[in-house]
Amino acid sequence: MASSSSRQGYGIIILGNSGVGKSFLANILLGSETFDHRAAARSVTTETEFKEIKMGNENYAIFNIPGLIEADQQCIERNKREIDKAFVERPTSLILYVFGSQNGRIRDEDVVAFNALNKAYPLKVESLVLIVNGAPKKRLEDYEGEVIVLLKELIQVSCQSLCVLDMIDENNQSERKKLKNQLLQAIVERTPRDHIKKQDLELQREEVRKAKAEIKVLQADFQNKLQMHENQIKEQQRMYDKKFDEIRNQNELMQVLIENQRKEQENQRKEQENQRKEQEKRDNEHKEAIQRANELTVKLRAEVQAEKRARQQAEQRVKEQTEQRTREQAEQKAREQAEQRAREQTGQRAREQTGQRAREHVQRASKSISSIMENLFSEIVFRSTEFWDNKV
């Protein structure tokens, strides 16, 4: 059981009836308004809830638990189940039991609830803090001693750690801080212990009524015998005051140490702030230098790229011009070749035409010569014939 708690941390289980200020005290310890603690005619807290907190080297779960005694038996049964959840969740815990205060008087129902809880979960005195919450600031000088002696009579448990908390203005931060210091001082003096359930919480409405009546009788009897307890009350008050003075001296010393530490931390903070500013200045200068270098790099890169583009464009123009000249030369050569071919074709045609004309002329000449020769031959024949005819 203890090993399980050491793994998951310890608990601070705040017990008490509805309206005694459990949620408020839990918020004081947490330093935040974590749990609802509005003033209401009915219970504000109806389910067990908790919040983890780091105290020293240990993790603690601060529980906000419903009160035990209520007018409705069904609500009492529900509250019993919710209380059991806290002990199951964190069996190794500190127990803070809160008594309400009616003008400084311990309420009967709070005593009844404590005794019922103590029977079901035997509470270890080394882990138990008894709290009287909302005590009037103006009270008898031996009030704490009387409460200690009275509680010994009513709850039959050694009252080793009693914490009497003044009624405060909830909006007064100074009073809240003082209250928190009282609670923390009481807590650090206690040791978490295992609380094993011994029996079910036995609390019926009729039993509550009878128990309250018995407590009322005990309280009345105590008041009647107050004179008999006077020495005991004074001794308990002396011990309480001594302890309170020791705590106050410790707190004052602690406050001095805290103040010195605060000043040292403030000086360190200022020094760190100056260092931070210097570092920030250097960082800014470095960033500006990097930014200027980046801007220059960007500018140079842009210029290089522009130059590269210009060079590429120039090369492209040269290439285009070269290609244009090549095309023009090719076209010129093609034209010249075409003209050459045309001239050759023209010469060929001229030669062919000349040859044709020559052939035609030769043919005509041949025909003419043939005709002349024929005519001449005919003439010769005729003349010859005629000659021979004449001669004959």
Secondary structure, DSSP 8 states (H G I E B T S, - for coil): -HHHHHHH-EEEEEE--TTSSHHHHHHHHHTS--S-----SS-S--S-EEEEEEETTEEEEEEE---S--SSHHHHHHHHHHHHHHHHH-SEEEEEEEE-EETTEE-HHHHHHHHHHHHHS---GGGEEEEEEEE-SS--TTHHHHHHHHHHHHH-S----EEEEE---TT-HHHHHHHHHHHHHHHHTS--EE----S-----HHHHHHHHHHHHHHHHHHHHTTTTTHHHHHHHHHHHHHHHHHHHHHHHHHHHHHHHHHHHHHHHHHHHHHHHHHHHHHHHHHHHHHHHHHHHHHHHHHHHHHHHHHHHHHHHHHHHHHHHHHHHHHHHHHHHHHHHHHHHHHHHHHHHHHHHHHHHHHHHHHHHHHHHHHHHHHHHHHHHHHHHHHH-
